[in-house]
Amino acid sequence: MITFGIKDIIDIVLVALLLYYIYRLMKESSSANIFAGILVLIVVWIFVSHIFEMRLLGGLLDRVVNMGAIALIILFQEEIRHFFSSIGTRRSTHFLRRLFNRNKVVTGHREDIMPIVMACMSMGKQRVGALIVIERSVGLSEIINSGDIINANINQRLIENIFFKNSPLHDGALIISHQRIKAAGCILPVSHDTDIPKSLGLRHRAALGISQKSDCIAIIVSEETGGISIAEGGQFYLRLSAEELERHLTARWTE
């Protein structure tokens, strides 16, 4: 006799939530159709092998499914990294990161905020595009190594000179790590989220992309409008004033 209890309901709900989360992850990377095809294949395999018990076709699908696990890891390696990275950046695991990174500085000082705010306001008035990424607890060493190492104190004039239109580094991202301008001209992963407004350009997509892969704070100065925005935790905070930018950095970087 088949029994169906509260544990089974919880099991079904958890599996449904997991599948929904994976679907959202695939949708962000334009892999939703592949994910749907895999689900169809799994459903067919369950019916053929376990319900109708077709030995020949079931055996063939069994081999496909067994080999498919390795193929999925290769095919979705970026999405798998994103999945575990998003879990690791949750506040629920913050104490674990602090436990294993006791000597790592993950916060900024209040005196480091104003040069960034003033530089962003100045560049916004002059319609100079900029992308500044502030590292927090998740390291950005791969991103830093993709650009030119600077390793200088946070300085308003230096930030403005880096993003000056004739500067060779103005197209990339500037990375701030451990209260220092670590590198410039860095290459960021671009978000493939289809919900991004078309009015936002490549800098915004790059800022959202890095914010989806780490707990950093990405500041964008629009070259078209001069508007200042922040991407953090996979979402935008658009059209910020100087006070709002300072308040956000004070709350999120010096916490």
Backbone as CSV, one residue per row, in Angstrom:
resi,resn,N_x,N_y,N_z,CA_x,CA_y,CA_z,C_x,C_y,C_z
1,MET,0.835,-1.199,0.000,0.000,0.000,0.000,0.873,1.253,0.000
2,ILE,0.556,2.159,-0.910,1.325,3.380,-1.042,0.824,4.421,-0.047
3,THR,1.740,4.944,0.761,1.391,5.997,1.724,1.940,7.326,1.246
4,PHE,1.183,8.361,1.541,1.574,9.699,1.105,1.424,10.641,2.295
5,GLY,2.568,11.094,2.840,2.549,11.915,4.035,3.122,13.287,3.825
6,ILE,3.313,14.006,4.933,3.820,15.370,4.895,5.241,15.417,4.354
7,LYS,6.030,14.341,4.641,7.399,14.296,4.135,7.424,14.263,2.615
8,ASP,6.475,13.546,2.017,6.414,13.484,0.551,6.030,14.831,-0.046
9,ILE,5.120,15.543,0.635,4.726,16.875,0.159,5.917,17.822,0.187
10,ILE,6.682,17.773,1.298,7.871,18.618,1.409,8.882,18.253,0.327
11,ASP,9.021,16.960,0.067,9.944,16.486,-0.967,9.565,17.038,-2.333
12,ILE,8.286,16.985,-2.676,7.807,17.483,-3.971,8.006,18.988,-4.084
13,VAL,7.689,19.708,-3.011,7.842,21.163,-3.021,9.304,21.560,-3.209
14,LEU,10.203,20.862,-2.506,11.630,21.174,-2.619,12.154,20.893,-4.024
15,VAL,11.739,19.789,-4.610,12.157,19.476,-5.979,11.616,20.521,-6.957
16,ALA,10.357,20.929,-6.764,9.760,21.954,-7.628,10.513,23.274,-7.510
17,LEU,10.871,23.658,-6.283,11.621,24.897,-6.078,13.003,24.815,-6.708
18,LEU,13.644,23.651,-6.580,14.961,23.468,-7.186,14.897,23.568,-8.703
19,LEU,13.902,22.923,-9.302,13.743,22.990,-10.760,13.435,24.409,-11.216
20,TYR,12.619,25.118,-10.440,12.290,26.506,-10.799,13.530,27.379,-10.716
21,TYR,14.338,27.185,-9.672,15.556,27.983,-9.526,16.524,27.692,-10.675
22,ILE,16.666,26.419,-11.038,17.546,26.063,-12.147,17.026,26.652,-13.454
23,TYR,15.696,26.638,-13.625,15.108,27.221,-14.836,15.414,28.710,-14.924
24,ARG,15.278,29.426,-13.803,15.594,30.852,-13.800,17.057,31.090,-14.127
25,LEU,17.920,30.248,-13.599,19.346,30.355,-13.877,19.627,30.129,-15.352
26,MET,18.973,29.133,-15.940,19.158,28.853,-17.358,18.590,29.973,-18.223
27,LYS,17.467,30.550,-17.772,16.843,31.626,-18.534,17.754,32.840,-18.621
28,GLU,18.486,33.134,-17.534,19.406,34.257,-17.524,20.544,34.058,-18.514
29,SER,20.909,32.812,-18.774,22.017,32.531,-19.681,21.538,32.049,-21.056
30,SER,20.272,32.262,-21.338,19.685,31.895,-22.639,19.752,30.394,-22.896
31,SER,19.701,29.582,-21.824,19.749,28.127,-21.976,18.431,27.471,-21.592
32,ALA,17.365,28.259,-21.528,16.076,27.734,-21.080,15.551,26.651,-22.012
33,ASN,15.737,26.815,-23.324,15.249,25.818,-24.284,15.978,24.486,-24.115
34,ILE,17.283,24.551,-23.856,18.051,23.328,-23.637,17.574,22.633,-22.371
35,PHE,17.331,23.424,-21.317,16.852,22.868,-20.051,15.494,22.202,-20.242
36,ALA,14.595,22.840,-21.017,13.282,22.257,-21.274,13.412,20.949,-22.047
37,GLY,14.325,20.900,-23.016,14.551,19.678,-23.766,15.066,18.545,-22.896
38,ILE,15.936,18.884,-21.940,16.463,17.872,-21.019,15.342,17.320,-20.140
39,LEU,14.461,18.205,-19.659,13.331,17.753,-18.846,12.423,16.813,-19.626
40,VAL,12.178,17.134,-20.892,11.351,16.260,-21.732,12.000,14.883,-21.876
41,LEU,13.327,14.886,-22.100,14.048,13.621,-22.234,13.958,12.797,-20.942
42,ILE,14.069,13.451,-19.785,13.984,12.742,-18.506,12.595,12.145,-18.300
43,VAL,11.564,12.914,-18.646,10.187,12.414,-18.506,9.956,11.204,-19.402
44,VAL,10.433,11.293,-20.649,10.305,10.167,-21.568,11.046,8.951,-21.031
45,TRP,12.251,9.163,-20.496,13.048,8.064,-19.940,12.324,7.394,-18.768
46,ILE,11.690,8.183,-17.905,10.961,7.624,-16.761,9.792,6.766,-17.232
47,PHE,9.046,7.263,-18.218,7.898,6.507,-18.726,8.346,5.222,-19.413
48,VAL,9.371,5.333,-20.263,9.811,4.175,-21.040,10.448,3.110,-20.149
49,SER,11.340,3.522,-19.230,12.117,2.565,-18.441,11.396,2.059,-17.208
50,HIS,10.637,2.934,-16.548,10.091,2.565,-15.242,8.574,2.340,-15.229
51,ILE,7.872,2.899,-16.178,6.412,2.719,-16.189,6.012,1.663,-17.217
52,PHE,6.422,1.850,-18.469,6.074,0.891,-19.513,7.070,-0.272,-19.587
53,GLU,8.250,-0.115,-18.966,9.281,-1.157,-18.911,9.639,-1.709,-20.286
54,MET,9.912,-0.823,-21.218,10.380,-1.217,-22.545,11.882,-1.478,-22.462
55,ARG,12.282,-2.712,-22.578,13.655,-3.098,-22.308,14.647,-2.525,-23.317
56,LEU,14.332,-2.679,-24.612,15.277,-2.248,-25.642,15.439,-0.729,-25.636
57,LEU,14.308,0.001,-25.783,14.373,1.468,-25.788,14.796,2.011,-24.431
58,GLY,14.328,1.323,-23.366,14.707,1.754,-22.027,16.193,1.615,-21.782
59,GLY,16.783,0.505,-22.256,18.226,0.317,-22.099,19.028,1.358,-22.850
60,LEU,18.526,1.709,-24.057,19.201,2.749,-24.840,19.148,4.099,-24.129
61,LEU,17.965,4.426,-23.605,17.828,5.702,-22.897,18.617,5.708,-21.587
62,ASP,18.725,4.529,-20.938,19.537,4.439,-19.720,20.983,4.840,-19.994
63,ARG,21.525,4.359,-21.105,22.906,4.699,-21.456,23.038,6.180,-21.787
64,VAL,22.024,6.707,-22.475,22.055,8.139,-22.817,22.035,8.992,-21.544
65,VAL,21.182,8.606,-20.591,21.078,9.352,-19.348,22.363,9.258,-18.534
66,ASN,22.942,8.047,-18.477,24.181,7.863,-17.722,25.333,8.682,-18.308
67,MET,25.432,8.707,-19.632,26.471,9.511,-20.272,26.118,10.992,-20.241
68,GLY,24.812,11.266,-20.153,24.370,12.661,-20.185,24.810,13.462,-18.989
69,ALA,25.046,12.794,-17.842,25.477,13.522,-16.645,26.804,14.226,-16.887
70,ILE,27.738,13.509,-17.526,29.042,14.117,-17.835,28.881,15.214,-18.879
71,ALA,28.021,14.952,-19.876,27.804,15.954,-20.922,27.199,17.237,-20.354
72,LEU,26.294,17.084,-19.379,25.666,18.257,-18.772,26.679,19.104,-18.015
73,ILE,27.615,18.432,-17.329,28.642,19.176,-16.598,29.497,19.999,-17.560
74,ILE,29.827,19.418,-18.694,30.625,20.137,-19.693,29.805,21.255,-20.341
75,LEU,28.551,20.952,-20.665,27.706,21.898,-21.379,27.320,23.094,-20.513
76,PHE,27.050,22.823,-19.236,26.557,23.881,-18.355,27.565,24.223,-17.251
77,GLN,28.840,24.148,-17.564,29.834,24.418,-16.531,29.731,25.847,-16.003
78,GLU,29.431,26.814,-16.867,29.306,28.204,-16.419,28.086,28.376,-15.527
79,GLU,26.959,27.748,-15.905,25.750,27.844,-15.094,25.924,27.144,-13.745
80,ILE,26.656,26.019,-13.741,26.904,25.315,-12.478,27.751,26.176,-11.545
81,ARG,28.769,26.833,-12.095,29.580,27.750,-11.286,28.733,28.888,-10.738
82,HIS,27.851,29.410,-11.576,26.959,30.490,-11.135,26.041,30.002,-10.024
83,PHE,25.539,28.763,-10.148,24.630,28.200,-9.154,25.298,28.138,-7.781
84,PHE,26.494,27.551,-7.728,27.177,27.418,-6.443,27.697,28.764,-5.941
85,SER,28.060,29.655,-6.879,28.493,30.988,-6.461,27.365,31.773,-5.828
86,SER,26.152,31.654,-6.420,25.003,32.364,-5.864,24.639,31.838,-4.485
87,ILE,24.823,30.512,-4.264,24.577,29.954,-2.941,25.619,30.476,-1.945
88,GLY,26.863,30.525,-2.397,27.935,30.955,-1.514,27.910,32.412,-1.145
89,THR,27.196,33.242,-1.941,27.153,34.667,-1.648,25.930,35.046,-0.846
90,ARG,25.099,34.099,-0.469,23.933,34.403,0.355,24.364,34.823,1.753
91,ARG,23.532,35.629,2.384,23.830,36.072,3.742,23.862,34.905,4.719
92,SER,23.116,33.820,4.387,23.091,32.672,5.281,24.450,32.005,5.402
93,THR,25.337,32.205,4.409,26.674,31.613,4.465,27.733,32.658,4.764
94,HIS,27.292,33.841,5.176,28.248,34.918,5.438,29.215,34.533,6.547
95,PHE,28.711,33.851,7.592,29.574,33.486,8.717,30.642,32.482,8.306
96,LEU,30.334,31.626,7.311,31.325,30.664,6.835,32.454,31.368,6.083
97,ARG,32.081,32.369,5.265,33.098,33.117,4.541,33.994,33.876,5.500
98,ARG,33.403,34.432,6.549,34.184,35.147,7.553,35.095,34.185,8.314
99,LEU,34.613,32.952,8.540,35.401,31.967,9.265,36.644,31.567,8.494
100,PHE,36.507,31.391,7.166,37.627,30.946,6.354,38.424,32.095,5.750
101,ASN,37.996,33.329,6.007,38.711,34.502,5.488,38.910,35.516,6.616
102,ARG,39.489,35.063,7.696,39.644,35.922,8.862,40.523,37.125,8.574
103,ASN,41.564,36.957,7.784,42.516,38.038,7.550,42.210,38.831,6.287
104,LYS,41.119,38.512,5.629,40.797,39.188,4.380,39.930,40.414,4.643
105,VAL,40.379,41.552,4.156,39.633,42.788,4.337,38.530,42.842,3.298
106,VAL,37.290,42.932,3.721,36.166,42.899,2.793,35.351,44.188,2.849
107,THR,35.719,45.108,3.714,34.965,46.345,3.833,35.855,47.540,3.552
108,GLY,35.225,48.667,3.315,35.959,49.890,3.029,35.870,50.873,4.183
109,HIS,36.597,51.957,4.044,36.574,53.021,5.033,35.763,54.194,4.496
110,ARG,35.191,54.950,5.380,34.343,56.061,4.966,35.110,57.093,4.147
111,GLU,36.400,57.273,4.451,37.181,58.267,3.705,37.473,57.828,2.267
112,ASP,37.234,56.540,1.962,37.419,56.058,0.586,36.192,56.311,-0.275
113,ILE,35.077,56.617,0.339,33.824,56.740,-0.402,33.728,58.062,-1.162
114,MET,34.085,59.155,-0.515,33.900,60.474,-1.135,34.683,60.651,-2.432
115,PRO,35.954,60.196,-2.547,36.630,60.312,-3.847,35.891,59.591,-4.970
116,ILE,35.287,58.447,-4.646,34.533,57.708,-5.661,33.268,58.472,-6.045
117,VAL,32.555,58.971,-5.034,31.321,59.716,-5.291,31.612,60.981,-6.100
118,MET,32.633,61.738,-5.700,32.962,62.985,-6.404,33.413,62.707,-7.831
119,ALA,34.180,61.623,-8.032,34.620,61.274,-9.384,33.431,60.907,-10.266
120,CYS,32.493,60.154,-9.714,31.305,59.757,-10.483,30.456,60.972,-10.842
121,MET,30.276,61.886,-9.910,29.493,63.088,-10.191,30.168,63.943,-11.258
122,SER,31.476,64.084,-11.170,32.209,64.874,-12.162,32.123,64.250,-13.548
123,MET,32.308,62.918,-13.620,32.236,62.238,-14.914,30.817,62.266,-15.466
124,GLY,29.818,62.193,-14.574,28.437,62.259,-15.026,28.115,63.597,-15.677
125,LYS,28.616,64.697,-15.095,28.369,66.026,-15.663,29.043,66.192,-17.017
126,GLN,30.174,65.526,-17.211,30.909,65.634,-18.472,30.534,64.547,-19.475
127,ARG,29.573,63.703,-19.120,29.143,62.586,-19.975,30.309,61.654,-20.306
128,VAL,31.067,61.331,-19.280,32.178,60.381,-19.430,31.729,59.047,-18.849
129,GLY,31.721,58.009,-19.674,31.295,56.701,-19.215,32.321,56.062,-18.289
130,ALA,31.843,55.342,-17.281,32.746,54.704,-16.325,32.092,53.457,-15.743
131,LEU,32.938,52.537,-15.325,32.472,51.309,-14.677,33.460,50.961,-13.564
132,ILE,33.011,51.084,-12.330,33.851,50.862,-11.152,33.285,49.683,-10.369
133,VAL,34.116,48.691,-10.111,33.694,47.500,-9.377,34.439,47.459,-8.046
134,ILE,33.675,47.390,-6.955,34.257,47.330,-5.612,34.167,45.897,-5.102
135,GLU,35.303,45.291,-4.884,35.357,43.920,-4.382,34.961,43.882,-2.910
136,ARG,34.210,42.854,-2.554,33.849,42.660,-1.150,34.401,41.313,-0.673
137,SER,33.581,40.375,-0.268,34.109,39.128,0.284,34.469,38.092,-0.774
138,VAL,33.873,38.174,-1.949,34.199,37.244,-3.036,35.334,37.833,-3.867
139,GLY,36.437,37.118,-3.947,37.608,37.620,-4.657,37.380,37.791,-6.149
140,LEU,38.066,38.776,-6.736,37.942,39.062,-8.170,39.312,38.985,-8.846
141,SER,40.138,38.047,-8.405,41.504,37.968,-8.925,41.537,37.703,-10.433
142,GLU,40.619,36.867,-10.936,40.588,36.591,-12.373,40.250,37.848,-13.162
143,ILE,39.314,38.629,-12.641,38.940,39.878,-13.310,40.097,40.858,-13.252
144,ILE,40.736,40.960,-12.096,41.865,41.887,-11.930,42.988,41.538,-12.899
145,ASN,43.273,40.258,-13.064,44.364,39.835,-13.946,44.053,40.066,-15.420
146,SER,42.790,40.313,-15.749,42.435,40.567,-17.145,42.753,42.000,-17.572
147,GLY,43.098,42.869,-16.613,43.394,44.264,-16.926,44.835,44.628,-16.610
148,ASP,45.079,45.916,-16.479,46.407,46.423,-16.145,46.462,46.766,-14.661
149,ILE,47.447,46.213,-13.971,47.590,46.423,-12.540,48.036,47.863,-12.268
150,ILE,47.364,48.517,-11.323,47.692,49.893,-10.942,48.149,49.945,-9.489
151,ASN,47.355,49.375,-8.584,47.693,49.291,-7.164,48.017,50.662,-6.581
152,ALA,47.037,51.553,-6.620,47.223,52.919,-6.125,46.129,53.260,-5.122
153,ASN,46.371,54.284,-4.334,45.360,54.758,-3.400,44.137,55.270,-4.158
154,ILE,42.981,55.198,-3.516,41.751,55.698,-4.130,41.821,57.213,-4.212
155,ASN,41.765,57.733,-5.420,41.948,59.160,-5.653,40.994,59.622,-6.741
156,GLN,40.294,60.720,-6.493,39.305,61.214,-7.448,39.928,61.537,-8.801
157,ARG,41.036,62.242,-8.802,41.663,62.654,-10.063,42.173,61.454,-10.847
158,LEU,42.690,60.458,-10.153,43.172,59.245,-10.835,42.017,58.518,-11.494
159,ILE,40.890,58.399,-10.811,39.716,57.735,-11.384,39.253,58.459,-12.637
160,GLU,39.189,59.781,-12.578,38.743,60.559,-13.736,39.723,60.421,-14.894
161,ASN,41.020,60.391,-14.611,42.014,60.250,-15.676,41.943,58.874,-16.337
162,ILE,41.641,57.855,-15.555,41.537,56.500,-16.119,40.399,56.428,-17.127
163,PHE,39.268,57.087,-16.814,38.099,57.005,-17.691,38.007,58.170,-18.678
164,PHE,39.055,58.992,-18.749,39.098,60.049,-19.760,39.012,59.409,-21.147
165,LYS,38.269,60.027,-22.044,37.928,59.392,-23.322,39.141,58.979,-24.142
166,ASN,40.255,59.690,-24.015,41.451,59.323,-24.787,42.365,58.361,-24.045
167,SER,41.972,57.958,-22.850,42.789,57.017,-22.087,42.647,55.614,-22.655
168,PRO,43.746,54.855,-22.735,43.654,53.479,-23.263,42.898,52.529,-22.348
169,LEU,42.626,52.939,-21.110,41.953,52.069,-20.150,40.487,52.423,-19.942
170,HIS,39.967,53.402,-20.652,38.628,53.910,-20.326,37.513,52.941,-20.699
171,ASP,37.776,51.998,-21.596,36.715,51.084,-22.028,36.473,49.939,-21.046
172,GLY,37.439,49.611,-20.242,37.287,48.498,-19.318,36.766,48.940,-17.963
173,ALA,36.779,48.003,-17.024,36.300,48.278,-15.669,37.476,48.558,-14.742
174,LEU,37.244,49.425,-13.781,38.217,49.715,-12.732,37.843,48.890,-11.501
175,ILE,38.810,48.185,-10.940,38.551,47.313,-9.794,39.174,47.912,-8.537
176,ILE,38.357,48.066,-7.504,38.831,48.518,-6.199,38.818,47.325,-5.256
177,SER,39.983,47.042,-4.682,40.125,45.903,-3.779,41.004,46.297,-2.606
178,HIS,40.580,45.954,-1.405,41.350,46.257,-0.197,41.670,47.750,-0.097
179,GLN,40.674,48.572,-0.372,40.781,50.030,-0.289,41.830,50.618,-1.230
180,ARG,42.085,49.939,-2.339,43.044,50.442,-3.324,42.503,50.216,-4.734
181,ILE,42.886,51.111,-5.631,42.572,50.908,-7.040,43.537,49.843,-7.549
182,LYS,43.021,48.642,-7.712,43.885,47.497,-7.998,44.243,47.392,-9.475
183,ALA,43.255,47.593,-10.352,43.505,47.427,-11.785,42.472,48.205,-12.573
184,ALA,42.778,48.437,-13.842,41.856,49.131,-14.754,41.905,48.444,-16.110
185,GLY,40.910,48.747,-16.935,40.828,48.102,-18.241,40.476,46.628,-18.127
186,CYS,39.774,46.251,-17.076,39.445,44.846,-16.827,38.204,44.419,-17.617
187,ILE,38.169,43.157,-17.962,37.073,42.597,-18.751,36.097,41.894,-17.816
188,LEU,34.817,42.248,-17.917,33.787,41.673,-17.064,32.878,40.737,-17.856
189,PRO,32.298,39.743,-17.193,31.308,38.885,-17.873,30.020,39.670,-18.108
190,VAL,29.461,39.531,-19.277,28.252,40.273,-19.639,27.014,39.449,-19.296
191,SER,26.041,40.082,-18.654,24.798,39.397,-18.326,23.955,39.198,-19.581
192,HIS,23.332,38.025,-19.683,22.436,37.728,-20.803,20.972,37.794,-20.368
193,ASP,20.720,38.454,-19.270,19.355,38.602,-18.768,18.513,39.361,-19.794
194,THR,17.401,38.764,-20.192,16.544,39.385,-21.211,15.662,40.495,-20.642
195,ASP,15.649,40.649,-19.315,14.798,41.666,-18.706,15.483,43.019,-18.590
196,ILE,16.729,43.129,-19.003,17.434,44.406,-18.932,16.822,45.376,-19.936
197,PRO,16.441,46.583,-19.497,15.868,47.568,-20.434,16.818,47.856,-21.590
198,LYS,16.274,48.030,-22.770,17.090,48.276,-23.955,17.815,49.616,-23.893
199,SER,17.337,50.503,-23.031,17.986,51.808,-22.899,19.332,51.715,-22.184
200,LEU,19.591,50.591,-21.509,20.855,50.396,-20.806,21.856,49.725,-21.733
201,GLY,23.083,50.231,-21.708,24.095,49.764,-22.637,24.953,48.623,-22.119
202,LEU,26.100,48.442,-22.796,26.985,47.319,-22.488,27.606,47.445,-21.102
203,ARG,27.885,48.667,-20.664,28.445,48.840,-19.315,27.477,48.321,-18.260
204,HIS,26.194,48.600,-18.446,25.199,48.126,-17.485,25.107,46.601,-17.503
205,ARG,25.178,46.015,-18.692,25.127,44.551,-18.787,26.345,43.915,-18.125
206,ALA,27.511,44.527,-18.315,28.721,44.014,-17.686,28.648,44.154,-16.171
207,ALA,28.124,45.287,-15.700,27.988,45.505,-14.258,27.029,44.492,-13.651
208,LEU,25.908,44.243,-14.327,24.952,43.261,-13.822,25.557,41.861,-13.849
209,GLY,26.343,41.567,-14.895,26.963,40.253,-15.013,27.902,39.949,-13.856
210,ILE,28.753,40.906,-13.497,29.685,40.659,-12.394,28.955,40.645,-11.054
211,SER,27.856,41.395,-10.946,27.098,41.390,-9.686,26.338,40.082,-9.491
212,GLN,26.072,39.368,-10.584,25.422,38.060,-10.493,26.401,36.959,-10.111
213,LYS,27.689,37.190,-10.316,28.695,36.177,-10.046,29.440,36.411,-8.738
214,SER,29.252,37.568,-8.117,29.934,37.852,-6.857,29.080,38.818,-6.043
215,ASP,29.561,39.152,-4.847,28.825,40.094,-3.993,29.389,41.505,-4.100
216,CYS,30.013,41.813,-5.229,30.628,43.124,-5.423,29.575,44.217,-5.596
217,ILE,30.051,45.460,-5.561,29.227,46.631,-5.873,29.773,47.229,-7.158
218,ALA,28.967,47.284,-8.200,29.392,47.814,-9.499,28.701,49.157,-9.746
219,ILE,29.499,50.201,-9.930,28.984,51.545,-10.162,29.136,51.882,-11.638
220,ILE,28.053,52.349,-12.247,28.062,52.691,-13.670,27.748,54.163,-13.855
221,VAL,28.560,54.834,-14.666,28.265,56.197,-15.103,27.957,56.123,-16.587
222,SER,26.751,56.517,-16.949,26.316,56.407,-18.343,26.945,57.490,-19.206
223,GLU,27.517,57.075,-20.334,28.109,58.027,-21.265,27.037,58.805,-22.013
224,GLU,25.864,58.207,-22.197,24.790,58.855,-22.944,24.028,59.887,-22.100
225,THR,23.707,59.524,-20.873,22.861,60.390,-20.044,23.601,61.027,-18.873
226,GLY,24.760,60.487,-18.517,25.471,60.986,-17.345,24.902,60.462,-16.040
227,GLY,23.888,59.605,-16.122,23.261,59.063,-14.925,24.147,58.060,-14.209
228,ILE,24.007,58.000,-12.903,24.801,57.088,-12.076,23.907,55.967,-11.570
229,SER,24.371,54.724,-11.719,23.603,53.560,-11.286,24.518,52.596,-10.555
230,ILE,23.907,51.676,-9.837,24.628,50.621,-9.137,24.002,49.282,-9.495
231,ALA,24.847,48.287,-9.719,24.398,46.910,-9.875,24.942,46.112,-8.694
232,GLU,24.040,45.446,-7.998,24.456,44.653,-6.840,23.458,43.519,-6.643
233,GLY,23.985,42.332,-6.404,23.113,41.192,-6.164,22.210,40.854,-7.333
234,GLY,22.646,41.167,-8.552,21.836,40.856,-9.728,20.694,41.809,-9.984
235,GLN,20.708,42.996,-9.376,19.662,43.980,-9.645,20.255,45.381,-9.724
236,PHE,19.525,46.271,-10.384,19.982,47.638,-10.603,19.370,48.599,-9.589
237,TYR,20.137,49.654,-9.281,19.646,50.831,-8.571,19.980,52.004,-9.484
238,LEU,18.979,52.483,-10.207,19.198,53.423,-11.297,18.998,54.873,-10.859
239,ARG,19.661,55.763,-11.630,19.510,57.223,-11.496,19.682,57.675,-10.041
240,LEU,20.854,57.412,-9.509,21.146,57.777,-8.136,21.728,59.188,-8.059
241,SER,21.366,59.907,-7.022,21.981,61.207,-6.751,23.280,60.965,-5.984
242,ALA,24.058,62.034,-5.775,25.307,61.910,-5.034,25.045,61.416,-3.615
243,GLU,23.986,61.937,-3.008,23.654,61.527,-1.633,23.247,60.058,-1.583
244,GLU,22.466,59.619,-2.565,22.028,58.223,-2.587,23.200,57.282,-2.831
245,LEU,24.121,57.684,-3.711,25.309,56.870,-3.973,26.167,56.761,-2.716
246,GLU,26.386,57.895,-2.050,27.178,57.886,-0.820,26.505,57.041,0.258
247,ARG,25.194,57.170,0.373,24.462,56.412,1.389,24.531,54.908,1.110
248,HIS,24.414,54.526,-0.163,24.454,53.110,-0.520,25.840,52.531,-0.222
249,LEU,26.896,53.241,-0.612,28.247,52.746,-0.372,28.554,52.683,1.122
250,THR,28.072,53.655,1.854,28.295,53.659,3.296,27.611,52.470,3.953
251,ALA,26.403,52.144,3.487,25.644,51.048,4.086,26.179,49.681,3.665
252,ARG,26.617,49.569,2.421,26.940,48.239,1.883,28.447,47.921,1.855
253,TRP,29.284,48.964,1.812,30.728,48.710,1.707,31.419,48.822,3.064
254,THR,30.895,49.647,3.951,31.548,49.829,5.248,30.829,49.079,6.354
255,GLU,29.865,48.193,5.957,29.095,47.484,6.977,29.957,46.464,7.722
